[in-house]
Amino acid sequence: MKVSCLNKISPLGLNNFTSKYEMTDVTETAELILVRSFNMLEQPISDSLLAVARAGAGVNNIPLDKMADAGVVVFNTPGANSNGVKELVIAGMLMSARDLVGGIDWVRNNKQDKDILKSIEKAKSAFGGTEILGKTILVIGLGAIGGKVANAASDLGLKVIGYDPYLSDEARALLNHDIEINNVLEESYPLADYISLHLPLLDSTKEMINKSVFEQLKPGVVLLNFARDLLVHNEDLKTAIDNKIVKKYVTDFPNHFVANLENVIAFPHLGASTEESEDNCAIMAVKQLMAYVDKGEIINSVNYPNVKLDNLTDKARIIVLAKNQPSIAREIEKLFASLENHITHKVSKVKGNYAYYAIDLNVDVPNTLVEGLGNIEGINRVRVI
């Protein structure tokens, strides 16, 4: 099984591949691809490609539907970099509270002053800032990263209000007990001294922080955006900063417009750039690829449904990736009708426009069955494990 890396991937992750996997620089013949930021949107999809794993959360650089139509499963690694991002969010919050950037710049600009210690006493009042203890932070999105940010803020003595209408029971159980959940943002906006964004970029969330939201905020709020730059409306943000509604905008996504605004603390997309995050993402990505190749299991796919499967104990497992259409499901059922007594386990899952089928047999797979499946319009790939 040939594996190609389109970006530098942590050796700690790659070392998890077993001997059946071989690294190659020839992407065109690779069956598996590992990627971080490389732009795959215009890259041809070879017939040999089975799966792509993004060592990170965002998949804007991968053509998900094109991959799905080619029968290629795309994985990401949510949560693997969550601690690194959490720590940077907390650092950004502290930097905005105490104007550490301004203070550091002052020292750098006055480092030739032999009496700098005396000069500091006169200058430091400009960088005093405030404490975060007792302040209120609104955390929008309580997933792998947002939940950790909420807990860290709570541990630091802030009052935390969380917003996440899709919060799972598992994620809720991980939150500190003093965190208040309020899914009416209009009630929470006026209370927040800090707002931290942790949600995906969707049509429904694009530029969700805009003029109408800024009008509801407490003057002097700090906005922290470590999710996606397009969650915030650029022009409306500038107006809010100019009108002193937003005291500081802290972001890990400094587009050209935002990078040139006053009162912006911008990082060069450092959230997941710790050694630990890169190792964790690579390890998770490699294990997901092997689970898919070795037993057809899908964990953290962004274009096909997730499917939990046990190790294969029978003769064969047939994997079918297809369009989510009832007619296709009926055709598959017809083809397996003659083998009904030999089916030991089967599962079918759907996600949006795509479906996944896994059928275990206690007999060898007839060639006519594989050929028949391949001839059904709308089936994207057939694999036999």
Contacts in CASP RR format, 6 or more apart in sequence:
PFRMAT RR
TARGET T0000
AUTHOR 0000-0000-0000
METHOD contacts of the structure
MODEL  1
MKVSCLNKISPLGLNNFTSKYEMTDVTETAELILVRSFNMLEQPISDSLL
AVARAGAGVNNIPLDKMADAGVVVFNTPGANSNGVKELVIAGMLMSARDL
VGGIDWVRNNKQDKDILKSIEKAKSAFGGTEILGKTILVIGLGAIGGKVA
NAASDLGLKVIGYDPYLSDEARALLNHDIEINNVLEESYPLADYISLHLP
LLDSTKEMINKSVFEQLKPGVVLLNFARDLLVHNEDLKTAIDNKIVKKYV
TDFPNHFVANLENVIAFPHLGASTEESEDNCAIMAVKQLMAYVDKGEIIN
SVNYPNVKLDNLTDKARIIVLAKNQPSIAREIEKLFASLENHITHKVSKV
KGNYAYYAIDLNVDVPNTLVEGLGNIEGINRVRVI
1 20 0 8 1.000
1 21 0 8 1.000
1 22 0 8 1.000
1 31 0 8 1.000
1 32 0 8 1.000
1 293 0 8 1.000
2 21 0 8 1.000
2 22 0 8 1.000
2 23 0 8 1.000
2 24 0 8 1.000
2 26 0 8 1.000
2 29 0 8 1.000
2 30 0 8 1.000
2 31 0 8 1.000
2 32 0 8 1.000
2 48 0 8 1.000
3 17 0 8 1.000
3 21 0 8 1.000
3 22 0 8 1.000
3 23 0 8 1.000
3 24 0 8 1.000
3 30 0 8 1.000
3 31 0 8 1.000
3 32 0 8 1.000
3 33 0 8 1.000
3 34 0 8 1.000
3 289 0 8 1.000
4 23 0 8 1.000
4 24 0 8 1.000
4 25 0 8 1.000
4 26 0 8 1.000
4 27 0 8 1.000
4 30 0 8 1.000
4 32 0 8 1.000
4 33 0 8 1.000
4 34 0 8 1.000
5 14 0 8 1.000
5 23 0 8 1.000
5 33 0 8 1.000
5 34 0 8 1.000
5 35 0 8 1.000
6 27 0 8 1.000
6 33 0 8 1.000
6 34 0 8 1.000
6 35 0 8 1.000
6 36 0 8 1.000
6 38 0 8 1.000
6 40 0 8 1.000
7 34 0 8 1.000
7 35 0 8 1.000
7 36 0 8 1.000
7 37 0 8 1.000
7 38 0 8 1.000
7 55 0 8 1.000
8 36 0 8 1.000
9 34 0 8 1.000
9 36 0 8 1.000
9 55 0 8 1.000
9 282 0 8 1.000
9 285 0 8 1.000
10 55 0 8 1.000
10 278 0 8 1.000
10 279 0 8 1.000
10 281 0 8 1.000
10 282 0 8 1.000
10 283 0 8 1.000
12 279 0 8 1.000
12 282 0 8 1.000
12 283 0 8 1.000
13 279 0 8 1.000
13 282 0 8 1.000
13 283 0 8 1.000
13 285 0 8 1.000
13 286 0 8 1.000
14 23 0 8 1.000
14 34 0 8 1.000
14 282 0 8 1.000
14 286 0 8 1.000
16 283 0 8 1.000
16 286 0 8 1.000
16 287 0 8 1.000
16 290 0 8 1.000
17 23 0 8 1.000
17 286 0 8 1.000
17 290 0 8 1.000
18 290 0 8 1.000
21 32 0 8 1.000
21 290 0 8 1.000
24 30 0 8 1.000
27 33 0 8 1.000
27 43 0 8 1.000
27 46 0 8 1.000
28 44 0 8 1.000
28 46 0 8 1.000
29 46 0 8 1.000
29 48 0 8 1.000
30 46 0 8 1.000
30 48 0 8 1.000
30 49 0 8 1.000
31 48 0 8 1.000
31 49 0 8 1.000
31 50 0 8 1.000
31 51 0 8 1.000
31 293 0 8 1.000
32 49 0 8 1.000
32 50 0 8 1.000
32 51 0 8 1.000
32 52 0 8 1.000
32 53 0 8 1.000
32 289 0 8 1.000
32 293 0 8 1.000
33 40 0 8 1.000
33 49 0 8 1.000
33 51 0 8 1.000
33 52 0 8 1.000
33 53 0 8 1.000
34 52 0 8 1.000
34 53 0 8 1.000
34 55 0 8 1.000
34 282 0 8 1.000
34 285 0 8 1.000
34 286 0 8 1.000
34 289 0 8 1.000
35 52 0 8 1.000
35 53 0 8 1.000
35 54 0 8 1.000
35 55 0 8 1.000
35 61 0 8 1.000
35 62 0 8 1.000
36 54 0 8 1.000
36 55 0 8 1.000
36 56 0 8 1.000
36 281 0 8 1.000
37 61 0 8 1.000
38 61 0 8 1.000
39 61 0 8 1.000
40 52 0 8 1.000
40 61 0 8 1.000
40 62 0 8 1.000
40 63 0 8 1.000
41 61 0 8 1.000
41 62 0 8 1.000
41 63 0 8 1.000
45 66 0 8 1.000
45 67 0 8 1.000
45 70 0 8 1.000
45 72 0 8 1.000
49 70 0 8 1.000
49 72 0 8 1.000
50 72 0 8 1.000
50 73 0 8 1.000
50 292 0 8 1.000
50 293 0 8 1.000
50 381 0 8 1.000
50 383 0 8 1.000
51 72 0 8 1.000
51 73 0 8 1.000
51 74 0 8 1.000
51 75 0 8 1.000
51 289 0 8 1.000
51 292 0 8 1.000
51 293 0 8 1.000
52 62 0 8 1.000
52 67 0 8 1.000
52 72 0 8 1.000
52 73 0 8 1.000
52 74 0 8 1.000
52 75 0 8 1.000
53 74 0 8 1.000
53 75 0 8 1.000
53 76 0 8 1.000
53 77 0 8 1.000
53 285 0 8 1.000
53 286 0 8 1.000
53 288 0 8 1.000
53 289 0 8 1.000
54 61 0 8 1.000
54 62 0 8 1.000
54 74 0 8 1.000
54 75 0 8 1.000
54 76 0 8 1.000
54 77 0 8 1.000
54 285 0 8 1.000
55 77 0 8 1.000
55 80 0 8 1.000
55 278 0 8 1.000
55 281 0 8 1.000
55 282 0 8 1.000
55 284 0 8 1.000
55 285 0 8 1.000
56 76 0 8 1.000
56 77 0 8 1.000
56 78 0 8 1.000
56 80 0 8 1.000
56 81 0 8 1.000
56 272 0 8 1.000
56 281 0 8 1.000
56 285 0 8 1.000
57 76 0 8 1.000
57 77 0 8 1.000
57 78 0 8 1.000
57 79 0 8 1.000
57 81 0 8 1.000
57 272 0 8 1.000
58 76 0 8 1.000
59 74 0 8 1.000
59 76 0 8 1.000
59 302 0 8 1.000
60 201 0 8 1.000
62 74 0 8 1.000
64 74 0 8 1.000
64 302 0 8 1.000
64 303 0 8 1.000
65 303 0 8 1.000
65 353 0 8 1.000
67 73 0 8 1.000
67 74 0 8 1.000
67 303 0 8 1.000
68 74 0 8 1.000
68 303 0 8 1.000
68 304 0 8 1.000
68 321 0 8 1.000
68 353 0 8 1.000
68 354 0 8 1.000
68 380 0 8 1.000
69 380 0 8 1.000
70 380 0 8 1.000
70 381 0 8 1.000
71 321 0 8 1.000
71 380 0 8 1.000
71 381 0 8 1.000
72 381 0 8 1.000
73 292 0 8 1.000
73 298 0 8 1.000
73 301 0 8 1.000
73 303 0 8 1.000
73 304 0 8 1.000
73 321 0 8 1.000
74 301 0 8 1.000
74 302 0 8 1.000
74 303 0 8 1.000
74 304 0 8 1.000
75 285 0 8 1.000
75 288 0 8 1.000
75 289 0 8 1.000
75 292 0 8 1.000
75 298 0 8 1.000
75 299 0 8 1.000
75 300 0 8 1.000
75 301 0 8 1.000
75 302 0 8 1.000
76 300 0 8 1.000
76 302 0 8 1.000
77 280 0 8 1.000
77 281 0 8 1.000
77 284 0 8 1.000
77 285 0 8 1.000
77 288 0 8 1.000
77 300 0 8 1.000
78 144 0 8 1.000
78 300 0 8 1.000
79 144 0 8 1.000
79 145 0 8 1.000
80 277 0 8 1.000
80 280 0 8 1.000
80 281 0 8 1.000
80 283 0 8 1.000
80 284 0 8 1.000
81 271 0 8 1.000
81 272 0 8 1.000
81 274 0 8 1.000
81 277 0 8 1.000
81 278 0 8 1.000
81 280 0 8 1.000
81 281 0 8 1.000
82 144 0 8 1.000
82 145 0 8 1.000
82 146 0 8 1.000
82 148 0 8 1.000
83 148 0 8 1.000
83 276 0 8 1.000
83 277 0 8 1.000
84 271 0 8 1.000
84 272 0 8 1.000
84 274 0 8 1.000
84 276 0 8 1.000
84 277 0 8 1.000
85 145 0 8 1.000
85 226 0 8 1.000
85 252 0 8 1.000
85 271 0 8 1.000
85 272 0 8 1.000
85 277 0 8 1.000
86 145 0 8 1.000
86 146 0 8 1.000
86 148 0 8 1.000
86 149 0 8 1.000
86 152 0 8 1.000
87 274 0 8 1.000
88 226 0 8 1.000
88 252 0 8 1.000
88 267 0 8 1.000
88 270 0 8 1.000
88 271 0 8 1.000
89 145 0 8 1.000
89 149 0 8 1.000
89 152 0 8 1.000
89 196 0 8 1.000
89 224 0 8 1.000
89 226 0 8 1.000
90 149 0 8 1.000
90 152 0 8 1.000
90 153 0 8 1.000
90 156 0 8 1.000
92 224 0 8 1.000
92 250 0 8 1.000
92 265 0 8 1.000
92 267 0 8 1.000
93 132 0 8 1.000
93 137 0 8 1.000
93 153 0 8 1.000
93 194 0 8 1.000
93 196 0 8 1.000
93 222 0 8 1.000
93 224 0 8 1.000
93 250 0 8 1.000
94 100 0 8 1.000
94 132 0 8 1.000
95 101 0 8 1.000
95 250 0 8 1.000
95 265 0 8 1.000
96 222 0 8 1.000
96 224 0 8 1.000
96 247 0 8 1.000
96 248 0 8 1.000
96 250 0 8 1.000
96 265 0 8 1.000
97 129 0 8 1.000
97 130 0 8 1.000
97 131 0 8 1.000
97 132 0 8 1.000
97 222 0 8 1.000
98 127 0 8 1.000
98 128 0 8 1.000
98 129 0 8 1.000
98 130 0 8 1.000
99 126 0 8 1.000
99 127 0 8 1.000
99 128 0 8 1.000
99 129 0 8 1.000
100 127 0 8 1.000
101 265 0 8 1.000
102 127 0 8 1.000
103 124 0 8 1.000
103 126 0 8 1.000
103 127 0 8 1.000
106 123 0 8 1.000
106 126 0 8 1.000
106 127 0 8 1.000
107 116 0 8 1.000
107 120 0 8 1.000
110 116 0 8 1.000
110 119 0 8 1.000
110 123 0 8 1.000
113 119 0 8 1.000
132 156 0 8 1.000
132 157 0 8 1.000
132 158 0 8 1.000
132 194 0 8 1.000
133 156 0 8 1.000
133 157 0 8 1.000
133 158 0 8 1.000
134 157 0 8 1.000
134 158 0 8 1.000
134 159 0 8 1.000
135 158 0 8 1.000
135 159 0 8 1.000
135 193 0 8 1.000
135 194 0 8 1.000
136 158 0 8 1.000
136 159 0 8 1.000
136 160 0 8 1.000
136 161 0 8 1.000
136 191 0 8 1.000
136 192 0 8 1.000
136 193 0 8 1.000
136 194 0 8 1.000
137 150 0 8 1.000
137 153 0 8 1.000
137 158 0 8 1.000
137 159 0 8 1.000
137 160 0 8 1.000
137 161 0 8 1.000
137 192 0 8 1.000
137 193 0 8 1.000
137 194 0 8 1.000
137 195 0 8 1.000
137 196 0 8 1.000
138 161 0 8 1.000
138 162 0 8 1.000
138 163 0 8 1.000
138 185 0 8 1.000
138 188 0 8 1.000
138 189 0 8 1.000
138 191 0 8 1.000
138 192 0 8 1.000
138 194 0 8 1.000
138 195 0 8 1.000
138 196 0 8 1.000
139 146 0 8 1.000
139 147 0 8 1.000
139 149 0 8 1.000
139 150 0 8 1.000
139 153 0 8 1.000
139 160 0 8 1.000
139 161 0 8 1.000
139 162 0 8 1.000
139 163 0 8 1.000
139 196 0 8 1.000
139 198 0 8 1.000
140 162 0 8 1.000
140 163 0 8 1.000
140 164 0 8 1.000
140 185 0 8 1.000
140 195 0 8 1.000
140 196 0 8 1.000
140 197 0 8 1.000
140 198 0 8 1.000
140 199 0 8 1.000
141 147 0 8 1.000
141 162 0 8 1.000
141 163 0 8 1.000
141 164 0 8 1.000
141 197 0 8 1.000
141 198 0 8 1.000
141 199 0 8 1.000
142 150 0 8 1.000
142 162 0 8 1.000
142 163 0 8 1.000
142 164 0 8 1.000
142 167 0 8 1.000
142 171 0 8 1.000
142 172 0 8 1.000
142 175 0 8 1.000
142 181 0 8 1.000
142 198 0 8 1.000
143 164 0 8 1.000
143 167 0 8 1.000
143 171 0 8 1.000
143 198 0 8 1.000
145 198 0 8 1.000
145 226 0 8 1.000
146 196 0 8 1.000
146 198 0 8 1.000
147 171 0 8 1.000
147 174 0 8 1.000
147 175 0 8 1.000
147 198 0 8 1.000
149 196 0 8 1.000
149 198 0 8 1.000
150 160 0 8 1.000
150 162 0 8 1.000
150 175 0 8 1.000
150 176 0 8 1.000
150 179 0 8 1.000
151 174 0 8 1.000
151 175 0 8 1.000
151 176 0 8 1.000
151 179 0 8 1.000
153 160 0 8 1.000
153 194 0 8 1.000
153 196 0 8 1.000
154 160 0 8 1.000
154 176 0 8 1.000
154 178 0 8 1.000
154 179 0 8 1.000
155 176 0 8 1.000
158 194 0 8 1.000
159 180 0 8 1.000
160 176 0 8 1.000
160 178 0 8 1.000
160 179 0 8 1.000
160 180 0 8 1.000
161 179 0 8 1.000
161 180 0 8 1.000
161 181 0 8 1.000
161 182 0 8 1.000
161 188 0 8 1.000
161 191 0 8 1.000
161 192 0 8 1.000
162 179 0 8 1.000
162 180 0 8 1.000
162 181 0 8 1.000
162 182 0 8 1.000
162 188 0 8 1.000
163 181 0 8 1.000
163 182 0 8 1.000
163 183 0 8 1.000
163 185 0 8 1.000
163 188 0 8 1.000
164 171 0 8 1.000
164 181 0 8 1.000
164 183 0 8 1.000
165 183 0 8 1.000
167 181 0 8 1.000
172 181 0 8 1.000
175 181 0 8 1.000
182 188 0 8 1.000
185 213 0 8 1.000
186 216 0 8 1.000
189 195 0 8 1.000
189 213 0 8 1.000
189 216 0 8 1.000
189 217 0 8 1.000
190 216 0 8 1.000
190 217 0 8 1.000
190 218 0 8 1.000
191 218 0 8 1.000
192 217 0 8 1.000
192 218 0 8 1.000
192 221 0 8 1.000
193 218 0 8 1.000
193 220 0 8 1.000
193 221 0 8 1.000
193 222 0 8 1.000
194 221 0 8 1.000
194 222 0 8 1.000
194 223 0 8 1.000
194 224 0 8 1.000
195 209 0 8 1.000
195 217 0 8 1.000
195 221 0 8 1.000
195 222 0 8 1.000
195 223 0 8 1.000
195 224 0 8 1.000
196 224 0 8 1.000
196 226 0 8 1.000
197 209 0 8 1.000
197 223 0 8 1.000
197 224 0 8 1.000
197 225 0 8 1.000
197 226 0 8 1.000
197 227 0 8 1.000
197 231 0 8 1.000
197 232 0 8 1.000
198 226 0 8 1.000
198 227 0 8 1.000
199 205 0 8 1.000
199 227 0 8 1.000
199 231 0 8 1.000
200 227 0 8 1.000
200 228 0 8 1.000
201 227 0 8 1.000
201 228 0 8 1.000
201 230 0 8 1.000
201 231 0 8 1.000
205 231 0 8 1.000
206 230 0 8 1.000
206 231 0 8 1.000
207 230 0 8 1.000
207 231 0 8 1.000
207 232 0 8 1.000
207 233 0 8 1.000
207 236 0 8 1.000
208 231 0 8 1.000
209 223 0 8 1.000
209 225 0 8 1.000
209 231 0 8 1.000
209 232 0 8 1.000
209 233 0 8 1.000
209 236 0 8 1.000
209 237 0 8 1.000
210 232 0 8 1.000
210 233 0 8 1.000
210 236 0 8 1.000
211 233 0 8 1.000
211 236 0 8 1.000
211 239 0 8 1.000
214 236 0 8 1.000
214 237 0 8 1.000
214 239 0 8 1.000
214 240 0 8 1.000
214 245 0 8 1.000
214 246 0 8 1.000
217 240 0 8 1.000
217 245 0 8 1.000
217 246 0 8 1.000
219 244 0 8 1.000
219 245 0 8 1.000
220 244 0 8 1.000
220 245 0 8 1.000
220 246 0 8 1.000
220 247 0 8 1.000
221 245 0 8 1.000
221 246 0 8 1.000
221 247 0 8 1.000
222 246 0 8 1.000
222 247 0 8 1.000
222 248 0 8 1.000
222 249 0 8 1.000
222 250 0 8 1.000
223 232 0 8 1.000
223 237 0 8 1.000
223 246 0 8 1.000
223 248 0 8 1.000
223 249 0 8 1.000
223 250 0 8 1.000
224 250 0 8 1.000
224 251 0 8 1.000
225 231 0 8 1.000
225 232 0 8 1.000
225 249 0 8 1.000
225 250 0 8 1.000
225 251 0 8 1.000
225 252 0 8 1.000
225 253 0 8 1.000
226 251 0 8 1.000
226 252 0 8 1.000
226 271 0 8 1.000
228 253 0 8 1.000
229 251 0 8 1.000
229 253 0 8 1.000
229 254 0 8 1.000
229 255 0 8 1.000
229 258 0 8 1.000
232 249 0 8 1.000
232 251 0 8 1.000
232 258 0 8 1.000
234 255 0 8 1.000
234 257 0 8 1.000
234 258 0 8 1.000
237 246 0 8 1.000
237 249 0 8 1.000
237 258 0 8 1.000
237 261 0 8 1.000
238 257 0 8 1.000
238 261 0 8 1.000
240 246 0 8 1.000
241 249 0 8 1.000
241 261 0 8 1.000
241 262 0 8 1.000
241 263 0 8 1.000
241 264 0 8 1.000
246 263 0 8 1.000
247 263 0 8 1.000
248 263 0 8 1.000
248 264 0 8 1.000
248 265 0 8 1.000
249 258 0 8 1.000
249 261 0 8 1.000
249 263 0 8 1.000
249 264 0 8 1.000
249 265 0 8 1.000
250 264 0 8 1.000
250 265 0 8 1.000
250 266 0 8 1.000
251 258 0 8 1.000
251 264 0 8 1.000
251 265 0 8 1.000
251 266 0 8 1.000
251 267 0 8 1.000
252 266 0 8 1.000
252 267 0 8 1.000
252 268 0 8 1.000
252 269 0 8 1.000
252 270 0 8 1.000
252 271 0 8 1.000
253 269 0 8 1.000
254 264 0 8 1.000
254 266 0 8 1.000
254 267 0 8 1.000
254 268 0 8 1.000
258 264 0 8 1.000
258 266 0 8 1.000
259 266 0 8 1.000
271 277 0 8 1.000
272 278 0 8 1.000
272 281 0 8 1.000
284 300 0 8 1.000
288 299 0 8 1.000
288 300 0 8 1.000
291 297 0 8 1.000
291 298 0 8 1.000
291 299 0 8 1.000
292 298 0 8 1.000
292 299 0 8 1.000
294 385 0 8 1.000
295 309 0 8 1.000
295 310 0 8 1.000
295 311 0 8 1.000
295 312 0 8 1.000
295 317 0 8 1.000
295 385 0 8 1.000
296 307 0 8 1.000
296 309 0 8 1.000
296 317 0 8 1.000
296 319 0 8 1.000
296 358 0 8 1.000
296 383 0 8 1.000
296 385 0 8 1.000
297 307 0 8 1.000
297 308 0 8 1.000
297 309 0 8 1.000
298 304 0 8 1.000
298 305 0 8 1.000
298 306 0 8 1.000
298 307 0 8 1.000
298 356 0 8 1.000
299 306 0 8 1.000
299 308 0 8 1.000
300 306 0 8 1.000
301 351 0 8 1.000
303 351 0 8 1.000
303 354 0 8 1.000
304 321 0 8 1.000
304 351 0 8 1.000
304 354 0 8 1.000
304 356 0 8 1.000
305 349 0 8 1.000
305 350 0 8 1.000
305 351 0 8 1.000
305 354 0 8 1.000
305 355 0 8 1.000
305 356 0 8 1.000
306 349 0 8 1.000
306 351 0 8 1.000
307 347 0 8 1.000
307 349 0 8 1.000
307 356 0 8 1.000
307 358 0 8 1.000
309 317 0 8 1.000
309 347 0 8 1.000
309 358 0 8 1.000
312 360 0 8 1.000
312 385 0 8 1.000
313 360 0 8 1.000
314 344 0 8 1.000
314 345 0 8 1.000
314 360 0 8 1.000
314 361 0 8 1.000
314 362 0 8 1.000
315 361 0 8 1.000
315 362 0 8 1.000
315 363 0 8 1.000
315 364 0 8 1.000
315 365 0 8 1.000
316 360 0 8 1.000
316 361 0 8 1.000
316 363 0 8 1.000
316 364 0 8 1.000
316 365 0 8 1.000
316 384 0 8 1.000
316 385 0 8 1.000
317 358 0 8 1.000
317 359 0 8 1.000
317 360 0 8 1.000
317 361 0 8 1.000
317 384 0 8 1.000
317 385 0 8 1.000
318 357 0 8 1.000
318 358 0 8 1.000
318 359 0 8 1.000
318 361 0 8 1.000
318 365 0 8 1.000
318 369 0 8 1.000
318 370 0 8 1.000
318 373 0 8 1.000
318 382 0 8 1.000
318 383 0 8 1.000
318 384 0 8 1.000
318 385 0 8 1.000
319 356 0 8 1.000
319 357 0 8 1.000
319 358 0 8 1.000
319 381 0 8 1.000
319 382 0 8 1.000
319 383 0 8 1.000
319 384 0 8 1.000
319 385 0 8 1.000
320 332 0 8 1.000
320 356 0 8 1.000
320 357 0 8 1.000
320 358 0 8 1.000
320 359 0 8 1.000
320 373 0 8 1.000
320 379 0 8 1.000
320 381 0 8 1.000
320 382 0 8 1.000
320 383 0 8 1.000
321 354 0 8 1.000
321 355 0 8 1.000
321 356 0 8 1.000
321 379 0 8 1.000
321 380 0 8 1.000
321 381 0 8 1.000
321 382 0 8 1.000
322 328 0 8 1.000
322 332 0 8 1.000
322 354 0 8 1.000
322 355 0 8 1.000
322 356 0 8 1.000
322 357 0 8 1.000
322 376 0 8 1.000
322 378 0 8 1.000
322 379 0 8 1.000
322 380 0 8 1.000
323 353 0 8 1.000
323 354 0 8 1.000
323 355 0 8 1.000
323 378 0 8 1.000
323 379 0 8 1.000
323 380 0 8 1.000
324 350 0 8 1.000
324 351 0 8 1.000
324 352 0 8 1.000
324 353 0 8 1.000
324 354 0 8 1.000
324 355 0 8 1.000
325 355 0 8 1.000
325 378 0 8 1.000
328 355 0 8 1.000
328 376 0 8 1.000
328 377 0 8 1.000
328 378 0 8 1.000
328 379 0 8 1.000
329 348 0 8 1.000
329 355 0 8 1.000
329 357 0 8 1.000
331 376 0 8 1.000
332 357 0 8 1.000
332 373 0 8 1.000
332 376 0 8 1.000
332 379 0 8 1.000
335 369 0 8 1.000
335 372 0 8 1.000
335 373 0 8 1.000
335 376 0 8 1.000
336 343 0 8 1.000
336 359 0 8 1.000
336 369 0 8 1.000
339 361 0 8 1.000
339 363 0 8 1.000
339 366 0 8 1.000
339 369 0 8 1.000
342 361 0 8 1.000
342 362 0 8 1.000
342 363 0 8 1.000
343 359 0 8 1.000
343 360 0 8 1.000
343 361 0 8 1.000
344 360 0 8 1.000
344 361 0 8 1.000
344 362 0 8 1.000
345 358 0 8 1.000
345 359 0 8 1.000
345 360 0 8 1.000
346 357 0 8 1.000
346 358 0 8 1.000
346 359 0 8 1.000
346 360 0 8 1.000
347 356 0 8 1.000
347 357 0 8 1.000
347 358 0 8 1.000
348 355 0 8 1.000
348 356 0 8 1.000
348 357 0 8 1.000
348 358 0 8 1.000
349 355 0 8 1.000
349 356 0 8 1.000
350 356 0 8 1.000
354 380 0 8 1.000
365 384 0 8 1.000
370 382 0 8 1.000
370 384 0 8 1.000
373 379 0 8 1.000
373 382 0 8 1.000
374 382 0 8 1.000
END
